[in-house]
Amino acid sequence: MTAVVEDARANPSVVPVTATLIGTIALQTAVPVFATDMYTPAFPQVTGDLATTAALVGLTLTAFYLGLAAGQLAGGPWPDQRGRRLPLNIGAVVCLVGAAACALAPSIWVLVAARVVHGVGGGITSAVAKAAVVDVARGDLLARLMSVLQAIGGLAPMIAPIFGALVITTGGWRDVFWVLAGMGGLMVLTAIWWVPETLAPDRRHAGGLRRSLAGIGEVLRVRPFVAYMLASAFSGFTMMAYIANAAYVLQGMKGMAPLPYSFFFAATALAQVLLSVLNARIVGRVRPHTLIGIGLAASGVGVVALTLGVLLWDTPLVLTCVGFLVVMASQAFIFGNAGALGALEVTHLAGAAAAVQGVAAALAMAVSAPLASSGGTTSAVPMVLVMLVGIAVSVGAYALSGRPSRNA
């Protein structure tokens, strides 16, 4: 309560920061992540039921990422002109419709198209929800809220595959999408009931869609914003190399059984969640800019350890696991803080900023996954090369960000 009162004095929004509001916003950002991972255990079922190939089923995941990126491009500048409430509601409805279309898809190509629609809806809600946070919070409170959203979002990839597997054991792959459609319905209802308009009319941008899209170009000309955006996106590029290739390395090369692997994968996600909560608690005593540096340093140590192990000697399983754990957990100090500091540079274009940040992250992860896993079970060299590039660009961007201009 004290934090809310203190922030209200410097916050142009008159909307109070409540647990209900943040919980609803978290739902709008977490469901798209759930939609990414929840149906992956059903890939073999989808392949057989639709009489298609594994490659085309994998294309449905790519289609979702493309839709997610397109949705964030639309869901960023548009709300800067029209306000947050209407676009958020429309995005939630599109997400619901896309999930239902996936559940009813009669062929793989219809499923691919439906996944694009599903992703567009998720992208819109993600971008608008993050912009709404920037509307109602500033300074340390914004960094704390970003970390809380990251922690909640971090639970999704840990829980989603397990939840999806449970649904599949009692039903089929189409039931997974019916569950996601139900989540989409919950997004619609909570957005209508509990998310007020956070962008007052006098803070909106006139001039139509062209002016709204021009906001993207404007934020891309702000060097600190771009630096923080790149630091976050390429840190995600590094993390996705682990997510995409960990099964090949730990099970295929190190001989880890599937069940212990599942527990370890969940443990790395849980470590990131716990450190995100810690980050939210210490922001204010430690500057967000400093915390990003700590996260990048820790991630760099993990990447170097994995690189030396792959290129110079065959590391024991436990050391490989430690390297992966450090890389994954350290992201907790990067994403939320970099997102908050970048947004603070362009608060007058919060929607456009959220769109650019979201698209950059989605594209970085979409590119990282196939590159990192190209070695399969025969070589981890592509994975470590992706990690090295990711951490190098992240550190370079962080160095170019300079000192935060305000409230950090």
Backbone torsions as a table, in degrees:
resi	resn	phi	psi	omega
1	MET	NA	-42.0	179.9
2	THR	-61.7	-41.3	180.0
3	ALA	-62.2	-39.6	179.7
4	VAL	-63.9	-43.8	-179.4
5	VAL	-64.0	-44.8	-179.4
6	GLU	-62.4	-42.6	-176.9
7	ASP	-69.7	-30.8	-177.4
8	ALA	-61.5	-28.2	-178.9
9	ARG	-66.9	-30.4	-178.1
10	ALA	-107.1	2.4	-173.4
11	ASN	-99.9	124.9	-179.7
12	PRO	-70.1	-17.3	180.0
13	SER	-80.3	146.3	176.5
14	VAL	-99.1	4.4	-179.8
15	VAL	-83.3	122.6	-179.8
16	PRO	-70.9	146.7	177.2
17	VAL	-85.8	103.2	-178.0
18	THR	-114.3	162.3	177.8
19	ALA	-62.2	-36.4	179.3
20	THR	-64.0	-44.2	179.4
21	LEU	-62.7	-48.4	-178.6
22	ILE	-66.3	-37.8	177.5
23	GLY	-63.3	-40.3	178.4
24	THR	-67.4	-42.4	177.4
25	ILE	-62.5	-40.7	178.1
26	ALA	-61.1	-38.4	178.2
27	LEU	-62.6	-41.8	-178.8
28	GLN	-64.5	-30.2	-179.3
29	THR	-91.5	-25.8	-176.3
30	ALA	-82.8	-34.8	-177.2
31	VAL	-60.1	-42.7	176.2
32	PRO	-58.7	-35.7	176.6
33	VAL	-67.1	-41.6	175.7
34	PHE	-57.6	-42.4	-177.5
35	ALA	-65.9	-24.0	178.7
36	THR	-72.9	-43.8	-168.9
37	ASP	-102.8	-19.7	-169.6
38	MET	-66.9	-32.6	-174.5
39	TYR	-96.6	-0.3	-178.6
40	THR	-60.7	-34.4	176.6
41	PRO	-64.8	-15.7	-177.8
42	ALA	-92.2	3.1	-177.2
43	PHE	-51.9	-46.7	179.2
44	PRO	-61.4	-38.4	177.7
45	GLN	-63.2	-44.0	-180.0
46	VAL	-61.5	-43.0	-179.6
47	THR	-58.0	-46.7	-178.5
48	GLY	-72.4	-43.5	-175.0
49	ASP	-67.4	-37.3	-178.8
50	LEU	-96.3	5.8	177.5
51	ALA	51.6	54.8	-176.6
52	THR	-129.6	-164.6	-178.1
53	THR	-112.0	160.9	178.4
54	ALA	-61.9	-35.5	-179.0
55	ALA	-63.6	-41.4	-179.8
56	LEU	-71.4	-33.9	174.8
57	VAL	-65.2	-39.9	175.5
58	GLY	-61.7	-30.4	178.9
59	LEU	-62.8	-26.8	178.5
60	THR	-64.2	-30.8	177.3
61	LEU	-71.4	-43.1	175.8
62	THR	-60.7	-41.0	179.6
63	ALA	-60.6	-40.1	179.4
64	PHE	-64.2	-43.1	179.1
65	TYR	-62.6	-40.3	178.3
66	LEU	-64.3	-42.6	176.5
67	GLY	-63.5	-38.9	178.4
68	LEU	-60.7	-43.8	179.0
69	ALA	-65.3	-44.5	179.2
70	ALA	-63.4	-40.7	179.3
71	GLY	-64.0	-36.8	179.1
72	GLN	-71.5	-33.5	175.2
73	LEU	-64.1	-39.3	178.6
74	ALA	-76.3	-37.6	-174.4
75	GLY	-81.9	2.3	177.0
76	GLY	-96.9	-68.8	-177.5
77	PRO	-64.4	-38.3	-177.7
78	TRP	-56.0	-48.7	179.0
79	PRO	-66.4	-22.4	175.0
80	ASP	-65.2	-23.0	179.2
81	GLN	-96.3	-41.5	-171.9
82	ARG	-101.0	-7.9	-173.1
83	GLY	95.1	172.0	-172.6
84	ARG	-89.9	-35.0	-166.9
85	ARG	-63.2	-52.1	-177.9
86	LEU	-62.1	-50.3	178.7
87	PRO	-59.6	-36.9	179.2
88	LEU	-63.1	-44.9	179.3
89	ASN	-64.2	-41.3	179.1
90	ILE	-64.6	-43.2	178.9
91	GLY	-60.0	-41.5	178.9
92	ALA	-64.5	-39.4	177.9
93	VAL	-64.9	-43.6	178.4
94	VAL	-61.3	-39.7	178.1
95	CYS	-61.8	-43.6	177.6
96	LEU	-61.6	-48.2	-179.0
97	VAL	-62.5	-42.3	179.8
98	GLY	-62.2	-42.6	179.2
99	ALA	-64.7	-41.7	178.8
100	ALA	-64.5	-38.9	178.0
101	ALA	-64.4	-36.9	176.0
102	CYS	-62.4	-43.2	-179.1
103	ALA	-63.7	-29.1	-177.1
104	LEU	-98.0	-1.2	-173.0
105	ALA	-57.5	125.0	179.6
106	PRO	-86.5	-13.5	-177.3
107	SER	-147.1	166.8	-177.7
108	ILE	-65.3	-35.1	-177.5
109	TRP	-73.2	-32.4	173.0
110	VAL	-67.3	-38.4	177.7
111	LEU	-63.6	-41.8	177.5
112	VAL	-60.0	-47.3	179.8
113	ALA	-63.3	-41.1	-179.8
114	ALA	-65.5	-34.4	178.3
115	ARG	-67.4	-32.8	174.9
116	VAL	-62.5	-46.8	178.6
117	VAL	-61.1	-44.8	178.1
118	HIS	-56.3	-45.3	-179.8
119	GLY	-66.7	-38.8	178.1
120	VAL	-58.3	-46.8	178.6
121	GLY	-61.0	-44.5	178.2
122	GLY	-64.2	-37.1	178.8
123	GLY	-65.4	-41.5	178.9
124	ILE	-62.1	-49.4	-177.5
125	THR	-64.5	-38.1	179.8
126	SER	-62.7	-47.7	-177.9
127	ALA	-65.4	-44.4	-178.6
128	VAL	-67.0	-41.0	-179.3
129	ALA	-62.4	-42.6	179.3
130	LYS	-66.9	-37.2	177.2
131	ALA	-64.3	-36.9	179.2
132	ALA	-63.8	-35.3	177.1
133	VAL	-63.1	-42.8	179.1
134	VAL	-65.1	-31.6	177.9
135	ASP	-62.5	-37.6	-170.2
136	VAL	-103.7	-5.7	-176.4
137	ALA	-136.9	153.7	178.0
138	ARG	-141.1	164.6	170.2
139	GLY	57.5	-138.0	-176.7
140	ASP	-62.7	-33.7	178.9
141	LEU	-62.8	-39.7	178.2
142	LEU	-62.7	-45.0	178.9
143	ALA	-62.6	-38.6	178.3
144	ARG	-65.1	-44.4	-179.5
145	LEU	-65.3	-38.8	176.9
146	MET	-61.2	-39.1	179.1
147	SER	-68.0	-38.7	177.5
148	VAL	-63.6	-44.4	177.9
149	LEU	-62.0	-37.7	178.1
150	GLN	-65.0	-41.3	179.4
151	ALA	-62.5	-44.3	179.2
152	ILE	-66.3	-43.6	177.5
153	GLY	-64.4	-30.6	178.8
154	GLY	-67.9	-24.4	176.7
155	LEU	-70.3	-27.9	-174.5
156	ALA	-59.8	-52.5	-179.3
157	PRO	-66.8	-19.0	178.3
158	MET	-79.7	-38.5	-174.7
159	ILE	-90.8	-36.0	-170.3
160	ALA	-55.9	-50.1	-179.0
161	PRO	-63.2	-36.4	179.0
162	ILE	-66.3	-46.0	179.1
163	PHE	-62.3	-42.1	178.3
164	GLY	-61.7	-40.9	178.9
165	ALA	-63.1	-38.4	178.3
166	LEU	-65.1	-40.5	178.5
167	VAL	-64.2	-41.3	-177.8
168	ILE	-65.5	-37.1	-178.5
169	THR	-68.0	-25.6	179.9
170	THR	-101.6	-9.6	-178.9
171	GLY	-147.0	-121.7	179.3
172	GLY	-152.2	-175.2	-175.1
173	TRP	-66.1	-31.2	178.9
174	ARG	-66.0	-30.5	178.7
175	ASP	-65.3	-29.2	176.2
176	VAL	-59.8	-44.2	-179.1
177	PHE	-73.7	-28.3	174.1
178	TRP	-67.1	-36.1	174.8
179	VAL	-64.3	-42.6	177.6
180	LEU	-64.8	-34.0	175.4
181	ALA	-64.9	-39.0	175.8
182	GLY	-62.0	-39.4	176.0
183	MET	-64.6	-37.0	176.1
184	GLY	-62.2	-40.0	176.0
185	GLY	-62.8	-39.3	176.7
186	LEU	-64.1	-37.5	175.9
187	MET	-59.9	-43.6	-178.9
188	VAL	-62.9	-48.7	-175.9
189	LEU	-65.3	-45.0	-178.7
190	THR	-68.2	-35.6	177.7
191	ALA	-64.4	-39.6	179.6
192	ILE	-69.1	-42.5	-172.8
193	TRP	-80.7	-38.9	-163.8
194	TRP	-121.5	-1.5	177.2
195	VAL	-110.4	105.9	177.0
196	PRO	-77.8	173.8	174.6
197	GLU	-72.3	120.4	-176.8
198	THR	-99.4	-10.0	-179.2
199	LEU	-113.0	105.3	-178.0
200	ALA	-62.6	150.8	-178.5
201	PRO	-55.0	-35.1	-177.5
202	ASP	-74.9	-6.0	177.6
203	ARG	-105.1	3.4	-179.3
204	ARG	-87.7	164.2	-177.1
205	HIS	-106.5	125.0	177.1
206	ALA	-85.3	171.5	174.9
207	GLY	112.4	3.7	175.5
208	GLY	79.7	-171.0	-174.9
209	LEU	-63.8	-35.9	-179.2
210	ARG	-60.6	-43.3	178.2
211	ARG	-66.4	-37.6	179.3
212	SER	-63.5	-45.0	179.4
213	LEU	-66.5	-29.2	177.9
214	ALA	-62.6	-22.7	177.8
215	GLY	-61.4	-31.2	177.6
216	ILE	-63.5	-45.7	177.0
217	GLY	-62.3	-36.2	-178.8
218	GLU	-65.9	-45.3	-178.9
219	VAL	-68.1	-29.4	179.3
220	LEU	-72.5	-10.0	176.4
221	ARG	-94.5	0.2	178.2
222	VAL	-95.5	105.9	-171.3
223	ARG	-57.6	-47.5	-179.7
224	PRO	-60.5	-38.5	177.7
225	PHE	-60.6	-48.2	-179.2
226	VAL	-61.9	-39.3	-179.6
227	ALA	-63.0	-48.2	179.1
228	TYR	-65.5	-37.8	178.7
229	MET	-62.1	-44.5	179.2
230	LEU	-68.1	-38.6	177.9
231	ALA	-59.7	-42.5	179.8
232	SER	-71.1	-46.5	-176.4
233	ALA	-62.7	-43.4	-177.9
234	PHE	-79.6	-19.2	168.3
235	SER	-68.0	-39.9	173.0
236	GLY	-64.0	-35.8	174.6
237	PHE	-56.8	-42.9	177.5
238	THR	-65.8	-46.9	-177.5
239	MET	-63.5	-40.1	-178.7
240	MET	-64.2	-28.1	176.4
241	ALA	-60.6	-38.9	175.7
242	TYR	-67.4	-48.3	-176.4
243	ILE	-60.2	-41.5	-175.7
244	ALA	-76.6	-27.9	-170.0
245	ASN	-116.9	-6.0	-175.4
246	ALA	-59.2	-40.2	-178.9
247	ALA	-63.3	-40.4	178.8
248	TYR	-64.1	-42.9	-177.4
249	VAL	-71.8	-52.0	-171.8
250	LEU	-76.4	-39.0	179.9
251	GLN	-89.4	-48.6	-175.8
252	GLY	-73.5	-38.4	-175.9
253	MET	-99.1	-36.5	-175.9
254	LYS	-98.2	-8.8	175.7
255	GLY	78.3	19.1	177.9
256	MET	-71.0	135.9	179.2
257	ALA	-70.7	157.1	-176.6
258	PRO	-58.0	-42.6	-177.2
259	LEU	-66.5	-49.7	175.4
260	PRO	-59.1	-35.4	177.4
261	TYR	-62.2	-43.3	179.9
262	SER	-61.1	-41.5	178.8
263	PHE	-65.6	-40.1	179.9
264	PHE	-67.2	-42.1	178.9
265	PHE	-60.1	-42.9	177.3
266	ALA	-64.4	-36.5	-179.2
267	ALA	-65.8	-37.4	178.7
268	THR	-66.8	-39.2	177.0
269	ALA	-66.4	-40.4	179.6
270	LEU	-64.9	-37.4	178.0
271	ALA	-61.4	-40.3	178.1
272	GLN	-66.1	-39.7	178.9
273	VAL	-62.7	-47.0	-177.7
274	LEU	-63.9	-41.0	178.3
275	LEU	-71.2	-28.0	174.2
276	SER	-65.1	-40.3	176.1
277	VAL	-64.3	-42.6	177.0
278	LEU	-60.8	-43.5	179.4
279	ASN	-58.8	-41.7	179.6
280	ALA	-62.9	-31.6	-177.9
281	ARG	-79.7	-32.2	-174.7
282	ILE	-96.0	-10.6	174.1
283	VAL	-60.6	130.8	-173.8
284	GLY	113.6	-40.7	173.0
285	ARG	-91.3	-30.8	174.3
286	VAL	-122.2	131.8	-176.2
287	ARG	-65.5	139.0	178.8
288	PRO	-54.3	-37.7	179.2
289	HIS	-60.5	-40.6	178.4
290	THR	-67.4	-40.1	180.0
291	LEU	-63.6	-35.8	175.7
292	ILE	-61.1	-43.7	178.9
293	GLY	-60.9	-40.0	178.1
294	ILE	-63.9	-44.6	179.2
295	GLY	-62.2	-42.8	179.2
296	LEU	-66.4	-38.1	178.7
297	ALA	-63.8	-45.2	179.5
298	ALA	-64.4	-43.5	178.3
299	SER	-61.3	-40.6	178.3
300	GLY	-61.4	-40.9	177.8
301	VAL	-61.7	-44.4	178.4
302	GLY	-62.3	-42.4	179.7
303	VAL	-65.7	-43.4	178.9
304	VAL	-62.0	-42.1	179.1
305	ALA	-61.7	-44.1	178.5
306	LEU	-65.6	-38.7	-179.8
307	THR	-64.0	-46.6	178.4
308	LEU	-62.1	-39.2	-180.0
309	GLY	-65.6	-38.4	-178.1
310	VAL	-77.1	-42.2	-172.9
311	LEU	-86.5	-29.4	-173.3
312	LEU	-107.4	-38.8	179.0
313	TRP	-154.1	163.8	-178.8
314	ASP	-85.8	102.8	-175.5
315	THR	-72.8	149.3	173.7
316	PRO	-60.9	157.8	-178.4
317	LEU	-56.9	-42.4	-175.5
318	VAL	-64.0	-37.2	179.8
319	LEU	-71.1	-36.6	175.5
320	THR	-62.1	-43.0	178.8
321	CYS	-63.0	-40.3	178.4
322	VAL	-62.3	-42.6	178.2
323	GLY	-60.3	-46.1	177.9
324	PHE	-62.4	-42.0	-178.0
325	LEU	-62.2	-42.9	-179.5
326	VAL	-65.1	-44.3	179.7
327	VAL	-60.4	-44.8	-176.4
328	MET	-70.7	-48.0	-175.0
329	ALA	-65.7	-36.1	-175.3
330	SER	-66.0	-18.5	178.6
331	GLN	-62.5	-20.9	-179.5
332	ALA	-59.6	-29.6	-179.1
333	PHE	-89.6	-4.2	-174.4
334	ILE	-104.4	-56.8	-168.6
335	PHE	-60.1	-56.1	-176.7
336	GLY	-63.0	-43.4	-178.0
337	ASN	-69.7	-42.3	179.0
338	ALA	-66.2	-39.1	178.0
339	GLY	-63.3	-41.9	-179.4
340	ALA	-67.8	-46.7	-177.9
341	LEU	-66.4	-37.2	176.5
342	GLY	-64.4	-43.9	-179.8
343	ALA	-63.8	-35.0	-179.5
344	LEU	-66.2	-20.6	178.9
345	GLU	-75.2	-21.9	-174.7
346	VAL	-139.8	52.4	-176.0
347	THR	-63.5	-23.7	179.5
348	HIS	-75.1	-9.5	178.2
349	LEU	-132.9	52.5	-174.0
350	ALA	-62.1	-38.0	-179.9
351	GLY	-65.6	-48.0	178.6
352	ALA	-61.7	-40.1	179.5
353	ALA	-63.2	-44.3	178.9
354	ALA	-61.9	-38.0	179.2
355	ALA	-64.2	-47.3	-178.5
356	VAL	-63.8	-43.7	178.8
357	GLN	-61.5	-43.7	-178.5
358	GLY	-66.9	-42.9	-179.9
359	VAL	-66.0	-41.9	179.2
360	ALA	-60.8	-43.3	179.5
361	ALA	-65.0	-44.3	-178.7
362	ALA	-63.9	-43.5	-179.7
363	LEU	-67.2	-39.7	179.5
364	ALA	-61.3	-43.6	-179.1
365	MET	-71.6	-37.2	179.7
366	ALA	-64.5	-36.1	178.8
367	VAL	-76.7	-39.5	-175.8
368	SER	-62.8	-44.1	-171.7
369	ALA	-56.6	-54.5	-178.4
370	PRO	-67.6	-33.2	178.5
371	LEU	-65.8	-46.8	-176.0
372	ALA	-66.7	-35.2	-176.2
373	SER	-91.3	6.3	-176.8
374	SER	-67.1	-19.7	178.6
375	GLY	-83.2	-12.0	179.8
376	GLY	56.2	-138.0	179.5
377	THR	-92.4	4.2	-176.5
378	THR	-98.1	-26.1	-177.3
379	SER	-153.2	133.9	175.3
380	ALA	-98.1	4.3	-178.4
381	VAL	-60.8	-45.9	177.5
382	PRO	-56.6	-38.3	-179.9
383	MET	-62.4	-48.3	-176.9
384	VAL	-70.1	-30.7	176.6
385	LEU	-65.5	-42.0	176.1
386	VAL	-61.2	-43.5	179.4
387	MET	-62.8	-42.4	179.7
388	LEU	-63.2	-43.3	177.8
389	VAL	-63.5	-43.9	-178.3
390	GLY	-61.4	-47.8	-177.0
391	ILE	-71.0	-34.4	179.2
392	ALA	-64.7	-46.0	179.5
393	VAL	-66.8	-39.9	179.1
394	SER	-59.8	-47.8	-179.6
395	VAL	-64.9	-42.1	178.4
396	GLY	-62.1	-42.2	178.4
397	ALA	-65.2	-41.2	178.4
398	TYR	-60.8	-40.0	179.3
399	ALA	-64.9	-31.5	-179.4
400	LEU	-83.1	-9.7	-176.3
401	SER	-69.4	-24.8	-178.3
402	GLY	71.7	-165.8	177.8
403	ARG	-83.4	138.0	178.5
404	PRO	-55.0	141.2	-173.2
405	SER	-78.0	-24.1	-179.2
406	ARG	-165.6	150.6	171.8
407	ASN	55.2	27.7	179.7
408	ALA	-145.8	NA	NA
